[in-house]
Amino acid sequence: MATAREIRRRIRSVKNIAKITKAMQLVAASHVRRAQARVTESRPYAEALREILAGLATQTGKVRHPLLVQRPAERILIVEITPDRGLCGSLISNLHRKVARELADRPGAKSMLAIGRKARDFARRTNTKLLAEFTGIPDRPTLSDITAAARLVIDTYSDEQVDLVLLGYTKFINTLTQQSTLEQLLPVVPPEGEPSTANFLYEPDENAVLADLLPRYVETRLYQALLESKASEWSARMVAMRAATDAANDMAQDYTMALNKARQAGITSEIAEIAAGAAALS
């Protein structure tokens, strides 16, 4: 059984851990509201742009663009967006499992473009060809932070180096729920089972509009996925640190109870020794 001194040392250690996790919880909570607001504000723009380009993609007789050309998916590029840091529960591992299943189920050559250190590490662990890595994304990203990755995706698909581009990220549902998502980024296709509602007249023509909007579409999809991932990261970290703080506090209470029992046992032993000594002298 541990001595009282060892138990006191453990109590101090656990309480220090609880202070750290509590501070991390408060930091994450301060980021969640802003990240959630950015996601909510950007979704309508992303959906409207996706609707317009999906409508243009259906006009196969009129529109010709390299990013709309569908080819047999023999070479696949997966763009995975993850946090740079851990301590956010099962958020990262859930996304890794989803991407790993996709890598295992699809035949042909596969490569990854990693946005975030955890995505880079996953590509190395699975021996997947790493096309590029982008790390150190700020907590409040702007569109310029994703421009280089978007340009690389566009050039890779336009040059026919890959036949299919998938986007993996964690979608923010609410503070307690985040969903691992894997979507097709390129080529652009209308949503399955939903007729296109885009009914516009384009000036000067569809090809000119696409030449300007399609790169912006790829940037917007990646930027929206990055915002979703950031909001999911902070929410998951806040919940995980809250659970860690509660667990540390519970452990400190258990150790305190064990310390009290040890002290009581020591007092009882001393009383018994005094009583035995008094009986021997009488």
C-alpha positions in Angstrom: 0.0 0.0 0.0 1.3 3.5 -0.8 2.5 5.6 2.0 0.8 8.9 3.0 3.7 10.9 1.4 3.4 9.1 -1.9 -0.4 9.7 -1.9 0.1 13.4 -1.2 2.6 13.6 -4.1 0.1 11.9 -6.4 -2.7 14.3 -5.3 -0.5 17.3 -6.2 0.4 15.8 -9.6 -3.2 15.1 -10.4 -4.4 18.6 -9.3 -1.7 20.2 -11.5 -2.9 18.2 -14.5 -6.5 19.3 -13.7 -5.3 22.9 -13.8 -3.6 22.5 -17.1 -6.6 20.7 -18.7 -9.0 23.3 -17.3 -6.9 26.1 -18.9 -6.9 24.3 -22.2 -10.7 23.8 -22.0 -11.1 27.6 -21.4 -8.8 28.4 -24.4 -10.8 26.0 -26.6 -14.1 27.5 -25.4 -12.9 31.0 -26.4 -12.2 29.8 -29.9 -15.3 27.7 -30.5 -17.8 30.5 -30.7 -15.8 32.5 -33.3 -15.0 29.3 -35.3 -18.7 28.4 -35.3 -19.7 31.8 -36.5 -17.2 31.7 -39.4 -18.5 28.3 -40.5 -22.1 29.4 -40.4 -21.4 32.6 -42.3 -19.4 30.9 -45.1 -21.8 28.1 -45.8 -24.4 30.0 -47.9 -21.7 31.3 -50.2 -20.1 27.9 -50.7 -23.4 26.3 -51.4 -24.4 29.0 -53.9 -21.2 28.7 -55.8 -21.4 24.9 -55.8 -25.0 25.1 -57.2 -23.9 27.4 -60.0 -21.0 25.3 -61.0 -22.9 22.0 -60.7 -25.5 23.5 -63.0 -22.8 24.4 -65.5 -21.3 20.9 -65.2 -24.6 19.4 -66.5 -24.4 21.4 -69.8 -21.9 18.9 -71.2 -22.8 19.9 -74.8 -21.9 23.5 -74.2 -19.2 23.5 -71.6 -15.6 22.2 -71.9 -13.2 22.6 -69.1 -10.3 20.3 -67.9 -11.7 20.2 -64.3 -15.1 18.9 -65.6 -13.6 16.0 -67.6 -14.4 12.6 -66.0 -11.9 9.9 -66.4 -11.6 6.3 -65.1 -10.4 6.6 -61.5 -7.1 4.9 -61.8 -5.1 7.6 -60.0 -6.7 9.1 -56.9 -5.6 12.1 -54.8 -7.0 12.5 -51.3 -6.8 15.9 -49.8 -7.0 15.4 -46.0 -7.5 18.3 -43.6 -6.6 17.6 -39.9 -5.4 19.7 -36.9 -1.7 20.2 -36.3 -2.1 19.2 -32.7 -3.8 16.4 -30.8 -5.7 16.3 -27.5 -9.1 16.5 -29.3 -10.6 13.1 -28.5 -11.3 10.7 -31.3 -11.7 13.4 -34.0 -8.4 12.7 -35.8 -8.6 8.9 -35.5 -12.1 8.8 -36.9 -11.1 10.8 -40.0 -8.0 8.6 -40.4 -10.1 5.4 -40.3 -12.5 6.8 -43.0 -9.6 7.7 -45.3 -7.8 4.4 -44.6 -11.0 2.5 -45.7 -11.1 4.6 -48.9 -7.5 3.8 -49.6 -8.0 0.1 -49.1 -11.3 -0.2 -51.1 -10.2 1.6 -54.2 -7.7 0.0 -56.6 -5.1 2.0 -58.5 -2.4 4.4 -57.5 -3.2 6.7 -54.6 -1.5 9.8 -53.2 -2.3 12.4 -50.5 -2.1 16.1 -50.1 -1.8 16.8 -46.3 -3.2 19.9 -44.7 -2.1 19.6 -41.1 0.6 17.7 -39.3 -1.6 14.8 -38.3 -2.5 14.2 -42.0 1.2 14.3 -42.9 2.0 11.8 -40.2 -0.8 9.5 -41.3 0.4 9.5 -44.9 3.9 8.6 -43.7 2.6 5.8 -41.4 0.5 4.3 -44.2 3.3 4.6 -46.8 1.0 6.7 -49.0 2.7 8.9 -51.6 2.7 12.5 -50.2 2.2 15.0 -53.0 2.6 18.0 -50.7 2.1 19.1 -47.1 0.8 22.3 -45.7 1.2 22.8 -41.9 1.1 25.7 -39.5 -2.3 26.9 -40.6 -3.4 29.7 -38.2 -6.4 29.3 -35.9 -8.2 32.0 -37.8 -7.4 31.0 -41.4 -8.1 33.2 -44.4 -8.6 32.3 -48.0 -5.0 33.1 -48.8 -3.9 30.3 -46.4 -5.4 27.7 -48.7 -4.6 29.2 -52.1 -1.4 27.3 -52.7 -3.0 24.0 -51.9 -6.0 24.8 -54.2 -3.6 25.8 -57.0 -1.7 22.5 -56.6 -4.9 20.5 -56.8 -6.1 22.3 -59.9 -2.8 21.9 -61.7 -2.5 18.3 -60.8 -5.9 17.4 -62.1 -5.6 19.7 -65.2 -2.3 18.0 -66.2 -4.0 14.6 -65.9 -1.7 13.4 -63.1 -4.7 12.2 -61.2 -8.2 11.1 -62.3 -10.2 11.8 -59.1 -9.7 14.2 -56.2 -11.4 13.4 -52.8 -11.6 15.8 -49.9 -11.5 14.4 -46.4 -12.3 16.6 -43.4 -14.4 16.8 -40.2 -17.7 18.5 -40.7 -19.0 20.6 -37.8 -22.5 19.7 -36.7 -22.6 21.1 -33.3 -20.5 21.4 -30.2 -20.9 17.8 -29.3 -21.1 16.3 -32.8 -18.5 16.3 -35.6 -18.8 14.1 -38.6 -15.9 12.6 -40.6 -16.6 13.4 -44.3 -15.0 12.3 -47.5 -16.4 14.1 -50.6 -15.5 14.3 -54.3 -13.8 17.6 -55.1 -12.9 17.0 -58.8 -14.3 16.5 -61.3 -17.3 18.7 -60.5 -20.6 16.8 -60.7 -24.1 17.7 -59.8 -25.3 16.3 -56.4 -26.7 12.8 -56.8 -30.5 12.5 -56.7 -30.9 16.3 -56.8 -31.8 18.1 -60.0 -29.8 21.3 -60.6 -31.7 24.4 -59.7 -29.2 26.7 -61.3 -31.0 28.4 -64.2 -28.9 31.4 -65.3 -27.9 33.2 -68.4 -24.1 33.6 -68.6 -22.1 36.5 -70.1 -20.0 36.3 -72.1 -20.5 32.5 -72.2 -20.3 29.4 -70.0 -16.6 28.7 -70.8 -15.5 32.2 -69.8 -17.5 32.1 -66.6 -16.0 28.7 -65.7 -12.5 29.9 -66.4 -13.0 32.5 -63.7 -15.2 30.7 -61.2 -13.9 27.1 -61.2 -10.6 28.0 -59.5 -12.5 30.0 -57.0 -14.8 27.1 -56.5 -11.9 24.8 -55.6 -10.5 27.4 -53.2 -13.9 27.9 -51.6 -14.5 24.2 -51.1 -11.1 23.8 -49.5 -11.5 26.9 -47.4 -15.0 25.8 -46.2 -13.6 22.4 -45.3 -10.8 24.1 -43.4 -13.2 26.2 -41.4 -15.3 23.1 -40.7 -12.2 21.3 -39.5 -11.1 24.2 -37.2 -14.6 24.5 -35.6 -14.7 20.7 -35.1 -11.1 20.7 -33.7 -11.9 23.4 -31.0 -15.2 21.8 -30.1 -13.7 18.4 -29.7 -10.8 19.7 -27.7 -13.0 21.6 -25.4 -15.1 18.5 -24.7 -12.0 16.3 -24.3 -10.4 18.7 -21.9 -13.6 19.0 -19.9 -13.7 15.2 -19.6 -10.0 15.1 -18.7 -10.5 17.8 -16.0 -13.5 15.9 -14.5 -11.5 12.7 -14.5 -8.5 14.3 -12.8 -10.8 15.8 -10.1 -12.4 12.4 -9.5 -8.9 10.9 -9.2 -7.8 13.5 -6.8 -10.9 12.8 -4.6 -10.1 9.1 -4.7 -6.5 9.7 -3.7 -7.8 12.0 -0.9 -10.0 9.3 0.4 -7.1 6.9 0.3 -5.0 9.4 2.2 -7.6 9.7 4.9 -7.8 6.0 5.2 -4.1 5.7 5.5 -4.0 8.4 8.2 -6.8 6.7 10.0 -5.0 3.4 9.9 -1.9 5.1 11.2 -3.8 6.7 14.1 -5.5 3.4 14.9 -2.1 1.6 15.0 -0.6 4.3 17.3 -3.6 4.0 19.7 -3.3 0.3 19.7 0.4 0.5 20.5 -0.3 3.0 23.3 -3.0 0.8 24.8 -0.7 -2.3 24.6 2.1 -0.4 26.3 -0.2 0.8 29.1 -1.6 -2.7 29.6 2.0 -4.0 29.9 2.9 -1.5 32.6 -0.2 -2.1 34.7 
